[in-house]
Amino acid sequence: MISAVKMWIFGLVTAAAATAVLYELLPKGSIRAIARVTGGLTMLLVLIRPLLGLDLWDFQWKYDGYRQEIDRQIQIYQEENQQQMAAIIQEKTQAYISEKAEQLGVTCQVEVEVALVDGIWQPVSATLNIPRHQELSHILSEDLGLREDQQHWEVTP
C-alpha cells in the first residue's frame, strides 16, 4: 500500500515537472495554450489514476458481505438483549412477589414465567409453593395483572 502511494506521488511529481519544462520551452501563443490544456489533462489523469484502477464490482461485493455480517451481528445482539431483558423482568418480578409475601408475613418460593406481550416482556404466570393466600393473590392481580388462572398455588391435600 505504501509502495503504491509512493509510486502515485512519484508519477504526479514527474508529470508536474515535465509539464513545467514543456511550458518553458514552448513559445508564447496558441501552441502554449494547447500545451497548457494538454498538460492539465495529463495532470488530471495522473491524479485520478488510482481511482481508475479500482474494481467497483469487487468493492460492491465486499460491501454486501460486510453489510450481511453487520446485519447478522445486529440480530445476534438483539436476541441476546431480549434474553437478558426477559431474565431481568423475571428476576425482578420474583423479588417483588417475595418482598410482598414477606410484608404479609409469608415465606415462599416464587417462580415467574415471562413472555413478550405486544413487544414488551411481561409476567404471564406465577407459581408459589404455598397454599393460596387471598391478600397475596390480590396483589398479584392488581399490581402485576396476573389473573387467577395465571396464579399457581401449592395444593394442600
N, C-alpha and C positions, 0 to 999 in steps of 0.2 A: 504494500500500500504506500509506504514512504517512497519507495523507488518510483512508483507511478506518479506521485506528486512531484518528485524531483524532475522527472522527465517532462512533465507538463510545464513546469516553470522554466526549464531549460528551453523548451520549444517556444514558449511565449517570449522569453528574452531574446532568443535568436531571431525570431520573426520581427520583433520590435527593432533590433539592431539593423537587420537587413533593410527594413522599410526606411529607417532614418538615413542610412547610407544612400539608398536609392533616391530619396528626396533631394539630398545634397548634390548628387551627380547630375540630376536632370535640370535642363534649363527651365526658367520660368515660362509659364504659358499653359497651353491646353494639355501638353504631354504631362506636365507635373500634376495637373488636376486629375487626369486619368490615373496616374500613379498613386495619388492620394486615395482615390476611391478603391483601387485595386489593393493597396496596402491596408486600408481599413477593413476590407472584406477578408483579407488574409488573416489579419489580427483577430477578427471576429471568429473565423473558423478555428484558429489555434486555441482561442479562448474557450469555445464550446465543444471542442473535440472530445473531451472526456464524456460529455453528455451524449454524443453520437454513438459512443461505444456501449452505452447501457442497453441491456436486454430487458425491455419493459415487460415482455411476456413472463420472463423469469421473475421479475420483481412482483408482478401481479400474482403469480403462483405462490411465491413466498409469503406475500401479504395475506392471501387467502388461508394459507396454512397457519400463520400466526393468529389470524382472526379466529379460526376454528379452535385453536388451542386456548385462546383467551376466553372464548365462549364456554368451552368445556370447563375451564378453571373457575369461571364465574358460577357455573351450575353447581360445581362441587362445593364452593364456598357457601352458596345459598342453601344447599341441602344440609351442610354442617351447621349453619346458623339456625335453620329450622329445628334440627335435632337438639341443639343447645337450648333454644328458646322453650321447646317442649319440656325438657328436663328441668329448666328453671321454674317454669309455671307449675309443674308437678310438685317440685320440692317446696316451693313457697306455699302452695295450697295445702299440702300435707302439714307443714309447720303451722299454718294458720288454724287449721282444724284442731290440731293437737293443743295449741295455745288456748283456743276457745273451750275445749274439753277440760283443760286444767283449771280454767277460770270457773267452770261449773263443778269442779271437784271430781272430775272423772279422768282416769288414766286409761289411755287406749293406744293401740297401734292403728295407723291410718295408711291406706293405700289409695292413691288417687289416680284415675286414668284421665288423660287429656287427649283432645282431638282438635283438628282445625275446623272451626265453625266460621263460615264467611271470612276465611283468611286469617282468623285470629285463634291462637291456641287458648282453649278453654277447658275447664274440668267438665267431664261428662259423666263421671261416676265416682263414688267414694265407698270404700269398703272399710268398715270399722270392726274390730274384734271384741266388741261389747254388745250386750243386748240393746235394742232400740232405746234411745234416750230422747224424750219428747223435746226438750229445750234445744239440745244439740241438733236434732233433726230440723227444727225450726230455723236455726242459724244457717244450716246447710242450704235450706230452701231460700231464705231471704238474702243472705249475703253472697252465696255462690250460685244461686239459680239451679240447684240440684233438686229435681222433683223427687217425690217419694220412691218412684221406680228406679231412680238413679242412685239411691242410697241403699247400701247393703250392710245389714247388721248381723251380728252373730245370733244364731237362733239357739235359744235355750230349750232343752228337752223337757 
